[in-house]
Structure formats: C-alpha cells, structure tokens
Amino acid sequence: MTNLDDLQAISFDLDGTLATAELDDAVWFDEIPARYAARRGLALAESRELVFADYRALRGHPRWTDMGFWFERLELGDWREAAEGLRHLARLYPDALPTLHALRGRYRLVLITQAERKFLDLKLAVEGLGGYFDAVYATPNDLGSLTKDAAIYGRVLAALGLAGAQALHVGDHPQQDVEAPRQAGWRALLLDRAGSRQGPDVIRDLRELVARLAA
Ligand SMILES: [Mg+2]
C-alpha cells in the first residue's frame, strides 16, 4: 500500500480487531442457554440444542444480534443484570490501545462495527476505548444493517466528508473489512492475527499499522 500522504481518517472494526470474542461467546453459548435451562428445568446440553436451533431459525432477523431480543423472546429475565455480571469478559487485544494512542491526533479515528449496541457499549467502556473515536457506528442500530457492505462504507465516507483515498479501514474479515470498503473507494488492510494469509495489504497485528504509517 503506497501513498498514504492523503490519509485523514482511519476506521477500525471492533470484534477480532480491537476486542476479543470472550464476552459474546459467554452470552450466546453459556449465559442464554443456562438461563433457558433454569427456566424450563432442562439439562444444559438439551437447552443448548434448543436455543441454538432457535438462533438458526431466526438468522437474518433484524434483532438477531441483540441480546435484549433473546432475553425477551426466551423470557430470561433482565439482560442488563446479566450483562453487568459478564462485563469483566469484555476485553481488548493488547495492541489495541497503544495503536489508538499512537494514531490519535494525527488522524480522525472511527469505529465501524456490526456489533449490536449493548455489546458495543460494554466494550467501549473497557479502559476508555470509547474516548479514542471521533465517530462510532454500530451498523445494526445506526445504519440498519447486520453486516458491513459497500453501501455502509459509502454512507460513512459521506458522513465524514472525505474521498475514498483519504480513508483507511482495518479489520479481520476479508469481505466485510476489506472487499466492502474497497468497493466504496476506501483503502483497506486485513488484520490476520492467526498469520494464515500473506500479501501486501495484510498485517499480523496493529503495531504493523503504526509502523506502516510512520514509514
Ligand atoms: Mg471483526
């Protein structure tokens, strides 16, 4: 990736890029099935089967990623109380804050995530993460989409008042974080923490991003 002189804004994906999946996994795979098991008097394994079947049946529902929706639907009690008990599982990758700290003031920093607001807010509260961003977009809540496609990136670019070459997105999903923004004219880098991909626009951790921008 060459000629980053015009770069004005850097946008980050959240999950898998800045934040780990521990909180999400605990909600979907443990907390919701455990609460459902308790309410119905089921063994946990049986509850998981039923709950996971319901997840599959409703895939694509506009509130599919909203834990509040599932707490209502399965009558599991207060999602806020459950979220409070799991808040400690909202964690950032060790390179997240140092990277944002290094880039703050030099670029406008943006977050574009398909995370639903309830998860997003828990993660933005970790170590002051939310304070680093000039703009935050939770696509299910702010842009009416469960995924990040080219239209989403086009809308964010317009909202930022920038041309594509002035904006760079970084994330861990080849389609949603690289192909989609490129289709909207953005620059994009793939974060591959597992190190399974090679290429000029692939980075292994976020410190590589800082190094490239300093070069
Ligand atoms: Mg991701």
Residues whose N, C-alpha, C, O or C-beta is under 5 A from the ligand:
A	BS01	MG	D13 L14 D15 G16 T17 D172 H173
